[in-house]
Amino acid sequence: MHFEGTDRYYLNPELREIVNIAIAMEKPLLLTGEAGTGKTQLAFEIARALDYGMEEARCKSTFKGEELCYVYDTVLRLNDSRFGSGDSGRDVNDIWSYLRFGPIGRAFLAEDRRVLLLDEIDKTDSDTQDNLLDVLEDSSFVIREINHKVQARFKPVILITSNAKRELSDPFLRRCFCHHIPFPSPDEMVRIVRLHFPEIGEPFLEACLTSFYRLREQGYEKPPATAELLDWIGAMQRAGVRAPGAGREIAYPGTLLKRTQDLLKYKGTWKPGRF
């Protein structure tokens, strides 16, 4: 099955090629790029377009590779053995009653093909990444407590995102196809905005993009990205704003700039070293 983008997601030719070859060859696809450029949203749009189920892990620094596959709840089993499981339906003699599967485990055990999103993998440490190497490559993992191997019934479409907060290991990168999503050009941004706001007027859109790209050139710590632009336009349309303004007078700057020092800098009160 081919993914050609959707009515809510603009797919440039280079990204289309790497997405479809990763799906066809059943390889994980690692997406990098500035926050707000659509890395996470791409996984949901692939699932929607291809009618696949979705499993998602929002990675944290505390994650271990194993818990993305399964968790064995020893405390609950001990509690049931002492006090009984009541009418919960759990059998204290059956370990499967105390296994909870994470997004990887659910994707592997599913009766159909799923999209598996590992979002912001760079938040995890290198040990977690190393623990996932064979899991992602072989589409299997072992439940250590009972030495039972879980093999994926259908290999999921695996998308992994990174904001490059931490370097990923070479062995991990070697098992992935990789693609950097560049920030959209003005022409591409027009197409993206029109997917979300098909009725937007040309003069209004042009004025929005002029102000938006001007802001991005001001050296803010977190320059506004595509997601902020769409929120900004949506807020103005909701409020009936007819002109976005320019420079210091744009409408709703807090929808575009999210860091305190960026907002203060925009308002002209920011001083280096204040924070």
C-alpha positions in Angstrom: 0.0 0.0 0.0 1.2 3.5 -0.9 1.0 6.6 1.2 0.4 9.7 -0.9 -0.4 12.3 1.8 -3.8 13.2 3.0 -6.2 16.1 3.0 -4.5 17.3 6.2 -0.9 16.5 5.5 1.3 17.8 2.7 3.9 15.3 1.6 6.8 16.5 -0.5 8.3 14.0 -3.1 11.4 13.2 -1.1 9.5 12.4 2.1 6.9 10.4 0.1 9.7 8.2 -1.4 11.4 7.4 2.0 8.1 6.7 3.7 6.9 4.3 1.1 10.2 2.5 0.8 10.3 2.1 4.6 6.8 0.6 4.6 7.6 -1.7 1.7 10.9 -3.0 3.2 9.5 -3.0 6.8 12.3 -0.9 8.1 11.9 1.7 11.0 11.9 5.3 9.7 13.7 7.8 11.9 12.5 11.4 11.3 14.4 14.4 12.5 13.7 18.1 12.1 12.6 21.2 14.0 9.8 20.8 16.5 6.5 21.5 14.9 7.3 20.4 11.3 4.9 17.4 11.4 7.1 14.5 12.4 4.6 13.1 14.9 1.5 14.0 12.8 2.9 12.0 9.9 2.5 8.7 11.8 -1.2 9.4 12.5 -1.9 10.4 8.9 -0.3 7.2 7.6 -2.5 5.2 10.0 -5.6 7.1 8.9 -4.8 6.9 5.1 -3.9 3.2 5.1 -6.6 2.3 7.7 -4.1 0.8 10.1 -4.4 0.8 13.9 -2.2 3.0 15.9 0.2 2.4 18.8 2.1 5.3 20.3 4.8 5.8 22.9 5.6 9.3 24.0 9.2 8.7 25.2 10.5 9.9 28.5 13.9 9.9 30.1 12.8 7.3 32.6 11.7 4.8 29.9 13.5 1.4 29.7 13.2 -0.6 26.5 11.6 -3.5 28.2 8.6 -1.5 29.5 7.8 -0.4 25.9 7.2 -4.1 25.3 5.7 -5.3 28.5 5.5 -4.9 32.3 5.1 -7.7 34.8 3.1 -6.4 37.7 4.6 -8.3 40.6 3.1 -6.0 43.3 -0.5 -6.7 42.0 0.2 -10.5 41.9 1.6 -10.4 45.5 -1.4 -8.5 46.6 -3.8 -10.9 45.0 -1.9 -13.9 46.5 -2.3 -12.4 50.0 -5.8 -10.9 49.8 -7.4 -12.5 46.8 -8.3 -11.1 43.4 -12.0 -10.7 44.2 -14.2 -10.6 41.1 -11.4 -9.0 38.9 -11.1 -12.3 36.9 -7.4 -12.5 37.6 -5.9 -15.9 38.3 -3.0 -15.6 40.7 -1.6 -18.9 39.3 -1.6 -17.5 35.7 1.2 -15.0 35.1 -0.5 -13.8 31.9 -3.1 -12.1 34.2 -0.3 -9.8 35.5 1.4 -8.9 32.2 0.6 -5.5 30.8 1.8 -4.9 27.2 3.3 -1.6 26.1 2.9 0.0 22.7 5.5 -2.3 21.1 3.9 -5.4 22.6 0.4 -4.4 21.5 1.6 -3.7 18.0 3.3 -7.1 17.8 0.3 -9.0 19.2 -2.3 -7.2 17.1 -4.4 -9.2 14.6 -3.7 -6.6 11.9 -0.9 -4.4 10.8 -0.4 -1.3 13.0 1.6 2.0 12.8 4.0 2.1 15.8 5.2 5.6 16.8 8.1 6.0 19.1 8.0 9.8 19.7 11.0 11.8 20.7 13.3 8.8 21.1 16.2 11.2 21.9 14.7 11.7 25.4 15.7 8.1 26.3 19.2 7.1 27.3 21.6 5.0 25.2 20.8 1.8 27.2 17.1 2.1 26.3 18.0 2.6 22.6 20.3 -0.4 22.7 17.6 -2.5 24.3 15.4 -1.8 21.4 17.9 -2.7 18.7 17.0 -6.4 18.3 13.4 -5.8 19.2 12.9 -3.5 16.2 15.1 -5.5 13.9 13.6 -8.9 14.6 10.1 -7.8 15.4 10.2 -9.9 18.6 11.0 -9.8 22.3 11.2 -12.3 25.1 9.1 -12.2 28.3 11.9 -13.1 30.6 9.8 -14.3 33.5 8.4 -17.2 31.5 11.0 -17.3 28.7 8.3 -16.8 26.1 9.1 -15.2 22.8 6.6 -12.8 21.4 6.9 -12.6 17.6 5.0 -9.9 15.6 2.1 -11.4 13.7 2.3 -8.5 11.3 5.4 -6.2 11.2 4.2 -2.7 12.1 5.0 0.4 10.2 7.5 1.9 12.6 8.1 5.7 12.8 10.6 7.1 15.2 11.0 10.8 15.8 13.8 12.8 17.3 14.3 16.5 18.1 18.1 15.9 18.3 18.3 16.7 22.0 20.6 13.8 22.4 22.8 11.9 19.9 21.5 8.4 18.9 23.9 5.5 18.9 25.4 4.3 15.6 24.0 0.8 16.0 20.5 2.2 16.5 20.8 4.5 13.4 22.1 1.6 11.3 18.8 -0.3 11.8 16.7 2.7 10.6 16.1 4.6 7.4 16.6 8.2 8.2 15.1 11.4 6.9 15.4 15.0 8.0 12.3 17.1 7.4 13.5 20.6 6.4 11.5 23.6 7.4 9.0 24.2 4.6 9.7 26.9 2.0 7.1 29.7 1.6 5.7 27.9 -1.4 5.3 24.6 0.5 3.9 26.5 3.5 1.2 27.9 1.3 0.1 24.4 0.3 0.2 23.3 4.0 -1.9 26.2 5.2 -4.4 25.7 2.4 -4.9 22.0 3.5 -6.1 23.3 6.8 -7.8 26.5 5.8 -9.0 26.0 2.2 -11.1 29.2 2.2 -8.3 31.5 3.3 -7.9 34.6 1.2 -4.8 35.2 -0.7 -3.9 38.7 0.7 -4.5 37.5 4.3 -2.4 34.4 3.7 0.4 36.4 2.1 0.4 38.9 5.0 0.5 36.0 7.6 3.4 34.3 5.9 5.4 37.6 5.6 5.0 38.2 9.3 5.7 34.6 10.2 8.9 34.3 8.2 10.1 37.7 9.5 9.6 36.4 13.1 11.6 33.3 12.3 14.6 35.5 11.3 14.7 37.4 14.6 16.9 34.9 16.4 14.4 33.7 19.0 15.3 30.8 21.2 12.3 28.9 19.9 11.2 30.3 16.6 7.7 29.7 15.5 7.2 26.5 13.5 4.4 25.2 11.2 2.2 24.1 14.1 2.4 27.6 15.6 1.5 29.2 12.3 -1.6 27.1 11.9 -2.6 27.9 15.5 -2.1 31.6 14.9 -4.2 31.6 11.7 -6.9 29.6 13.4 -7.0 32.0 16.3 -7.3 35.0 14.0 -10.0 33.4 12.0 -11.9 32.5 15.1 -11.7 36.1 16.4 -12.5 37.6 13.0 -9.1 39.4 12.6 -8.9 40.6 9.1 -5.2 41.6 9.1 -2.4 39.9 11.0 -0.4 43.1 11.5 3.4 43.4 11.1 6.4 43.7 13.3 5.5 44.5 16.9 1.9 44.7 16.2 0.9 41.2 15.1 -2.2 39.7 16.6 -1.9 37.1 19.4 2.0 36.9 19.5 1.6 34.3 22.3 0.3 31.7 19.7 3.6 32.0 17.8 6.2 32.6 20.6 6.1 30.2 23.5 9.2 31.0 25.5 9.0 33.8 28.1 12.3 35.5 27.0 11.1 35.3 23.4 7.9 37.1 24.2 9.8 39.7 26.3 12.3 40.2 23.5 9.4 40.6 21.0 7.8 43.2 23.3 11.1 45.1 23.6 11.8 44.4 27.3 14.1 41.4 27.0 17.6 41.9 28.4 20.4 39.4 27.9 21.3 37.5 31.1 18.1 38.4 32.9 17.0 34.8 33.2 
